Amino acid sequence: MTTALHRARFTDRTAMVTGAGSGIGRAIALALAAEGGHVVAVGRRQELLEETVALIEEAGGKALAVSADVARATDVQAAAAAAVEHFGSLDVAVNNAGVFRGGAPLADLTEEDWHTQLDVNVTGVFLALRAEIQQMRTQPTGGAIVNIASIFGAHARNPGAAAYAATKAAVSALTRGAALDHIGDGIRINAVSPGAVQTPMSLRPGETDADRSARARATLPLGRISTTREVAAAVLYLASDDASSVVGTDLVVDSGATA
Ligand SMILES: NC(=O)c1ccc[n+]([C@@H]2O[C@H](COP(=O)([O-])OP(=O)(O)OC[C@H]3O[C@@H](n4cnc5c(N)ncnc54)[C@H](OP(=O)(O)O)[C@@H]3O)[C@@H](O)[C@H]2O)c1
């Protein structure tokens, strides 16, 4: 019996990743490319997207940077169209772009911060889903979509994050509803809900990396927060044929925080 040392589950598939210029999104983009996927890296800051593309190309992969604001329908449609124009199809999409404007009690949240989180985290995911599904349902092979929610939405309770939690609960609900609406089109839609991940977003105000590690040791069953690669591994599973009968699930990757 031979054992495959390296799997390439996305060979010749095109994958669009929003928020691919940093953090979890960049890790997902690199992981998809490492398994043969052609990556369309989407976000607002072109220079960060170009860095992601360079990392993929240095490793021998193919990628394209497309600057877009996910809260603008025309931008998102253009990004999906660019994927098809450049690589010929849109087979996988990861809706990862998101913002956190928290830390204070709800009564102290500004309307601006409320609207920013709704615009990016909820409207952005809706607009991306719509553009991606409209393309994927024209393809005989359909597609697979993974939305990045958060345990703060449907799984955990945390002070100082009520508005962010509401947006991420909406992502979990959007995922389930869209999954039911479009599995008949051959499109599988799922979510990943991370707990604290090793990016600046999980640092509390004034906290250093070392402070965060100490907090994780004291509070998380695993004793540490998740790496971006661990979240990417869950996303790739759901986006791959390994998950061919997984529809509308919300996979928690949280070091045991909600176990
Ligand atoms: N880190 C955690 O502990 C954690 C836990 C649970 C869930 N999450 C979720 O995981 C996702 C990634 O977070 P992260 O930790 O990797 O943070 P991050 O490094 O700040 O990544 C967020 C990405 O989203 C992009 N983005 C923000 N607004 C956008 C917009 N309007 N249009 C297009 N792109 C936009 C940003 O790029 P530009 O600013 O250049 O556009 C950035 O690359 C988010 O949805 C977050 O809510 C994170």
The ligand as an ORCA input file, in Angstrom:
! r2SCAN-3c Opt
* xyz 0 1
  N      -8.419     36.593     14.566
  C      -9.357     36.019     15.284
  O      -9.155     35.709     16.473
  C     -10.687     35.696     14.655
  C     -11.583     34.911     15.379
  C     -12.813     34.592     14.815
  C     -13.124     35.045     13.557
  N     -12.242     35.818     12.869
  C     -12.632     36.268     11.538
  O     -11.651     35.842     10.615
  C     -11.618     36.749      9.517
  C     -10.180     37.182      9.251
  O      -9.694     37.857     10.391
  P      -8.124     38.082     10.690
  O      -7.925     37.770     12.116
  O      -7.329     37.413      9.653
  O      -8.045     39.664     10.578
  P      -7.343     40.634      9.505
  O      -5.914     40.275      9.354
  O      -7.699     42.021      9.939
  O      -8.072     40.262      8.164
  C      -9.241     40.869      7.708
  C      -9.096     41.050      6.214
  O     -10.331     41.534      5.693
  C     -10.045     42.537      4.738
  N     -11.169     43.472      4.690
  C     -11.661     44.230      5.697
  N     -12.650     45.007      5.254
  C     -12.781     44.744      3.924
  C     -13.622     45.234      2.903
  N     -14.551     46.178      3.148
  N     -13.484     44.731      1.656
  C     -12.549     43.790      1.389
  N     -11.724     43.271      2.313
  C     -11.838     43.758      3.566
  C      -8.766     43.215      5.227
  O      -8.015     43.763      4.150
  P      -8.189     45.309      3.695
  O      -8.268     46.116      4.952
  O      -6.978     45.573      2.871
  O      -9.426     45.346      2.883
  C      -8.009     42.051      5.842
  O      -7.120     41.449      4.918
  C     -12.577     37.883      9.864
  O     -13.832     37.665      9.258
  C     -12.701     37.764     11.369
  O     -13.905     38.313     11.847
  C     -11.029     36.151     13.385
*
